[in-house]
Amino acid sequence: MSQGDLATALSVDRAYISNIENGRMNPTLSTLEKIAGALGISSSELLK
């Protein structure tokens, strides 16, 4: 899944996803849960 696809699924800007991915921003727990859901994995799997 691309950053753009993930951003669309979460209704956020692609730059926000990029900043999370590159360690420039720290997502909230709620956002982590939404990302995991969009990727079809558990939150714990996402954090591994």
Distance bins in CASP14 RR format, pairs under 12 A and 6 or more apart:
PFRMAT RR
TARGET T0000
AUTHOR 0000-0000-0000
RMODE 2
METHOD distances of the structure
MODEL  1
1 7 0 0 0 0 0 1 0 0 0 0 0
1 8 0 0 0 0 1 0 0 0 0 0 0
1 9 1 0 0 1 0 0 0 0 0 0 0
1 10 0 0 0 0 0 1 0 0 0 0 0
1 14 0 0 0 0 0 1 0 0 0 0 0
1 17 0 0 0 0 0 1 0 0 0 0 0
1 21 0 0 0 0 0 1 0 0 0 0 0
1 35 0 0 0 0 1 0 0 0 0 0 0
1 37 0 0 0 0 0 1 0 0 0 0 0
1 38 1 0 0 1 0 0 0 0 0 0 0
1 39 1 0 0 1 0 0 0 0 0 0 0
1 40 0 0 0 0 1 0 0 0 0 0 0
1 41 0 0 0 0 0 1 0 0 0 0 0
2 8 0 0 0 0 1 0 0 0 0 0 0
2 9 0 0 0 0 0 1 0 0 0 0 0
2 14 0 0 0 0 1 0 0 0 0 0 0
2 17 0 0 0 0 1 0 0 0 0 0 0
2 18 0 0 0 0 0 1 0 0 0 0 0
2 21 0 0 0 0 0 1 0 0 0 0 0
2 38 0 0 0 0 0 1 0 0 0 0 0
2 39 0 0 0 0 0 1 0 0 0 0 0
3 9 0 0 0 0 0 1 0 0 0 0 0
3 10 0 0 0 0 0 1 0 0 0 0 0
3 12 0 0 0 0 0 1 0 0 0 0 0
3 13 0 0 0 0 1 0 0 0 0 0 0
3 14 1 0 1 0 0 0 0 0 0 0 0
3 15 0 0 0 0 1 0 0 0 0 0 0
3 16 0 0 0 0 1 0 0 0 0 0 0
3 17 1 0 1 0 0 0 0 0 0 0 0
3 18 1 0 1 0 0 0 0 0 0 0 0
3 19 0 0 0 0 0 1 0 0 0 0 0
3 20 0 0 0 0 1 0 0 0 0 0 0
3 21 1 0 0 1 0 0 0 0 0 0 0
3 22 0 0 0 0 0 1 0 0 0 0 0
3 35 0 0 0 0 0 1 0 0 0 0 0
3 38 0 0 0 0 0 1 0 0 0 0 0
4 10 0 0 0 0 1 0 0 0 0 0 0
4 11 0 0 0 0 0 1 0 0 0 0 0
4 12 0 0 0 0 1 0 0 0 0 0 0
4 13 0 0 0 0 1 0 0 0 0 0 0
4 14 1 0 1 0 0 0 0 0 0 0 0
4 15 0 0 0 0 1 0 0 0 0 0 0
4 16 0 0 0 0 0 1 0 0 0 0 0
4 17 1 0 0 1 0 0 0 0 0 0 0
4 18 0 0 0 0 1 0 0 0 0 0 0
4 21 0 0 0 0 0 1 0 0 0 0 0
4 38 0 0 0 0 0 1 0 0 0 0 0
5 12 0 0 0 0 0 1 0 0 0 0 0
5 14 0 0 0 0 1 0 0 0 0 0 0
5 17 0 0 0 0 1 0 0 0 0 0 0
5 35 0 0 0 0 0 1 0 0 0 0 0
5 38 0 0 0 0 1 0 0 0 0 0 0
5 39 0 0 0 0 0 1 0 0 0 0 0
6 12 0 0 0 0 1 0 0 0 0 0 0
6 13 0 0 0 0 0 1 0 0 0 0 0
6 14 0 0 0 0 1 0 0 0 0 0 0
6 16 0 0 0 0 1 0 0 0 0 0 0
6 17 1 0 1 0 0 0 0 0 0 0 0
6 18 0 0 0 0 1 0 0 0 0 0 0
6 20 0 0 0 0 1 0 0 0 0 0 0
6 21 0 0 0 0 1 0 0 0 0 0 0
6 27 0 0 0 0 0 1 0 0 0 0 0
6 31 0 0 0 0 0 1 0 0 0 0 0
6 34 0 0 0 0 1 0 0 0 0 0 0
6 35 1 0 0 1 0 0 0 0 0 0 0
6 36 0 0 0 0 0 1 0 0 0 0 0
6 37 0 0 0 0 0 1 0 0 0 0 0
6 38 1 0 1 0 0 0 0 0 0 0 0
6 39 1 0 0 1 0 0 0 0 0 0 0
6 40 0 0 0 0 0 1 0 0 0 0 0
6 46 0 0 0 0 0 1 0 0 0 0 0
7 13 1 0 0 1 0 0 0 0 0 0 0
7 14 1 0 1 0 0 0 0 0 0 0 0
7 15 0 0 0 0 1 0 0 0 0 0 0
7 16 1 0 0 1 0 0 0 0 0 0 0
7 17 1 0 1 0 0 0 0 0 0 0 0
7 18 0 0 0 0 1 0 0 0 0 0 0
7 19 0 0 0 0 0 1 0 0 0 0 0
7 20 0 0 0 0 0 1 0 0 0 0 0
7 21 0 0 0 0 0 1 0 0 0 0 0
7 31 0 0 0 0 0 1 0 0 0 0 0
7 34 0 0 0 0 0 1 0 0 0 0 0
7 35 0 0 0 0 0 1 0 0 0 0 0
7 38 0 0 0 0 1 0 0 0 0 0 0
8 14 0 0 0 0 1 0 0 0 0 0 0
8 16 0 0 0 0 0 1 0 0 0 0 0
8 17 0 0 0 0 1 0 0 0 0 0 0
8 38 0 0 0 0 1 0 0 0 0 0 0
9 17 0 0 0 0 1 0 0 0 0 0 0
9 34 0 0 0 0 1 0 0 0 0 0 0
9 35 0 0 0 0 1 0 0 0 0 0 0
9 36 0 0 0 0 0 1 0 0 0 0 0
9 37 0 0 0 0 1 0 0 0 0 0 0
9 38 1 0 1 0 0 0 0 0 0 0 0
9 39 0 0 0 0 1 0 0 0 0 0 0
9 40 0 0 0 0 0 1 0 0 0 0 0
10 16 0 0 0 0 1 0 0 0 0 0 0
10 17 1 0 0 1 0 0 0 0 0 0 0
10 20 0 0 0 0 0 1 0 0 0 0 0
10 27 0 0 0 0 1 0 0 0 0 0 0
10 28 0 0 0 0 0 1 0 0 0 0 0
10 30 0 0 0 0 0 1 0 0 0 0 0
10 31 1 0 0 1 0 0 0 0 0 0 0
10 32 0 0 0 0 0 1 0 0 0 0 0
10 33 0 0 0 0 0 1 0 0 0 0 0
10 34 1 0 1 0 0 0 0 0 0 0 0
10 35 1 0 0 1 0 0 0 0 0 0 0
10 36 0 0 0 0 0 1 0 0 0 0 0
10 37 0 0 0 0 1 0 0 0 0 0 0
10 38 1 0 0 1 0 0 0 0 0 0 0
10 39 0 0 0 0 0 1 0 0 0 0 0
11 17 0 0 0 0 0 1 0 0 0 0 0
11 31 0 0 0 0 0 1 0 0 0 0 0
11 34 0 0 0 0 1 0 0 0 0 0 0
11 38 0 0 0 0 0 1 0 0 0 0 0
12 18 0 0 0 0 0 1 0 0 0 0 0
12 19 0 0 0 0 0 1 0 0 0 0 0
12 20 0 0 0 0 1 0 0 0 0 0 0
12 25 0 0 0 0 0 1 0 0 0 0 0
12 27 0 0 0 0 1 0 0 0 0 0 0
12 28 0 0 0 0 0 1 0 0 0 0 0
12 30 0 0 0 0 0 1 0 0 0 0 0
12 31 0 0 0 0 1 0 0 0 0 0 0
12 34 0 0 0 0 1 0 0 0 0 0 0
12 35 0 0 0 0 1 0 0 0 0 0 0
12 38 0 0 0 0 0 1 0 0 0 0 0
13 19 0 0 0 0 1 0 0 0 0 0 0
13 20 0 0 0 0 0 1 0 0 0 0 0
13 25 0 0 0 0 0 1 0 0 0 0 0
14 20 0 0 0 0 0 1 0 0 0 0 0
14 21 0 0 0 0 0 1 0 0 0 0 0
15 21 0 0 0 0 0 1 0 0 0 0 0
15 22 0 0 0 0 0 1 0 0 0 0 0
15 24 0 0 0 0 1 0 0 0 0 0 0
15 25 0 0 0 0 1 0 0 0 0 0 0
16 22 0 0 0 0 0 1 0 0 0 0 0
16 23 0 0 0 0 0 1 0 0 0 0 0
16 24 0 0 0 0 1 0 0 0 0 0 0
16 25 1 0 0 1 0 0 0 0 0 0 0
16 26 0 0 0 0 0 1 0 0 0 0 0
16 27 0 0 0 0 1 0 0 0 0 0 0
16 28 0 0 0 0 0 1 0 0 0 0 0
16 31 0 0 0 0 1 0 0 0 0 0 0
16 34 0 0 0 0 0 1 0 0 0 0 0
16 35 0 0 0 0 0 1 0 0 0 0 0
17 23 0 0 0 0 0 1 0 0 0 0 0
17 24 0 0 0 0 0 1 0 0 0 0 0
17 25 0 0 0 0 1 0 0 0 0 0 0
17 27 0 0 0 0 1 0 0 0 0 0 0
17 31 0 0 0 0 1 0 0 0 0 0 0
17 34 0 0 0 0 0 1 0 0 0 0 0
17 35 0 0 0 0 1 0 0 0 0 0 0
17 38 0 0 0 0 0 1 0 0 0 0 0
17 39 0 0 0 0 0 1 0 0 0 0 0
18 24 0 0 0 0 1 0 0 0 0 0 0
18 25 0 0 0 0 1 0 0 0 0 0 0
19 25 1 0 1 0 0 0 0 0 0 0 0
19 26 0 0 0 0 1 0 0 0 0 0 0
19 27 0 0 0 0 1 0 0 0 0 0 0
19 31 0 0 0 0 0 1 0 0 0 0 0
20 26 1 0 0 1 0 0 0 0 0 0 0
20 27 1 0 1 0 0 0 0 0 0 0 0
20 28 0 0 0 0 0 1 0 0 0 0 0
20 31 1 0 0 1 0 0 0 0 0 0 0
20 32 0 0 0 0 1 0 0 0 0 0 0
20 34 0 0 0 0 0 1 0 0 0 0 0
20 35 1 0 0 1 0 0 0 0 0 0 0
20 46 0 0 0 0 0 1 0 0 0 0 0
21 27 0 0 0 0 0 1 0 0 0 0 0
21 35 0 0 0 0 0 1 0 0 0 0 0
25 31 0 0 0 0 1 0 0 0 0 0 0
25 32 0 0 0 0 0 1 0 0 0 0 0
26 32 0 0 0 0 1 0 0 0 0 0 0
27 33 0 0 0 0 1 0 0 0 0 0 0
27 34 0 0 0 0 1 0 0 0 0 0 0
27 35 1 0 0 1 0 0 0 0 0 0 0
27 36 0 0 0 0 0 1 0 0 0 0 0
27 43 0 0 0 0 0 1 0 0 0 0 0
27 46 0 0 0 0 0 1 0 0 0 0 0
27 47 0 0 0 0 0 1 0 0 0 0 0
28 34 0 0 0 0 1 0 0 0 0 0 0
28 35 0 0 0 0 0 1 0 0 0 0 0
28 43 0 0 0 0 0 1 0 0 0 0 0
29 35 0 0 0 0 0 1 0 0 0 0 0
29 36 0 0 0 0 0 1 0 0 0 0 0
29 43 0 0 0 0 1 0 0 0 0 0 0
29 46 0 0 0 0 0 1 0 0 0 0 0
29 47 0 0 0 0 0 1 0 0 0 0 0
30 36 0 0 0 0 0 1 0 0 0 0 0
30 37 0 0 0 0 0 1 0 0 0 0 0
30 43 0 0 0 0 0 1 0 0 0 0 0
31 37 0 0 0 0 0 1 0 0 0 0 0
31 38 0 0 0 0 0 1 0 0 0 0 0
31 43 0 0 0 0 0 1 0 0 0 0 0
31 46 0 0 0 0 0 1 0 0 0 0 0
32 38 0 0 0 0 0 1 0 0 0 0 0
32 39 0 0 0 0 0 1 0 0 0 0 0
32 41 0 0 0 0 0 1 0 0 0 0 0
32 42 0 0 0 0 0 1 0 0 0 0 0
32 43 1 0 1 0 0 0 0 0 0 0 0
32 44 0 0 0 0 0 1 0 0 0 0 0
32 45 0 0 0 0 0 1 0 0 0 0 0
32 46 1 0 0 1 0 0 0 0 0 0 0
32 47 1 0 0 1 0 0 0 0 0 0 0
33 39 0 0 0 0 0 1 0 0 0 0 0
33 40 0 0 0 0 0 1 0 0 0 0 0
33 41 0 0 0 0 0 1 0 0 0 0 0
33 42 0 0 0 0 1 0 0 0 0 0 0
33 43 1 0 1 0 0 0 0 0 0 0 0
33 44 0 0 0 0 0 1 0 0 0 0 0
33 45 0 0 0 0 0 1 0 0 0 0 0
33 46 0 0 0 0 1 0 0 0 0 0 0
33 47 0 0 0 0 0 1 0 0 0 0 0
34 40 0 0 0 0 0 1 0 0 0 0 0
34 43 0 0 0 0 1 0 0 0 0 0 0
34 46 0 0 0 0 0 1 0 0 0 0 0
35 41 0 0 0 0 1 0 0 0 0 0 0
35 42 0 0 0 0 0 1 0 0 0 0 0
35 43 0 0 0 0 1 0 0 0 0 0 0
35 45 0 0 0 0 0 1 0 0 0 0 0
35 46 1 0 0 1 0 0 0 0 0 0 0
35 47 0 0 0 0 0 1 0 0 0 0 0
36 42 1 0 0 1 0 0 0 0 0 0 0
36 43 1 0 1 0 0 0 0 0 0 0 0
36 44 0 0 0 0 1 0 0 0 0 0 0
36 45 1 0 0 1 0 0 0 0 0 0 0
36 46 1 0 1 0 0 0 0 0 0 0 0
36 47 0 0 0 0 1 0 0 0 0 0 0
36 48 0 0 0 0 0 1 0 0 0 0 0
37 43 0 0 0 0 1 0 0 0 0 0 0
37 45 0 0 0 0 0 1 0 0 0 0 0
37 46 0 0 0 0 1 0 0 0 0 0 0
38 46 0 0 0 0 0 1 0 0 0 0 0
39 45 0 0 0 0 1 0 0 0 0 0 0
39 46 1 0 0 1 0 0 0 0 0 0 0
40 46 0 0 0 0 1 0 0 0 0 0 0
41 47 0 0 0 0 0 1 0 0 0 0 0
41 48 0 0 0 0 1 0 0 0 0 0 0
42 48 0 0 0 0 1 0 0 0 0 0 0
END
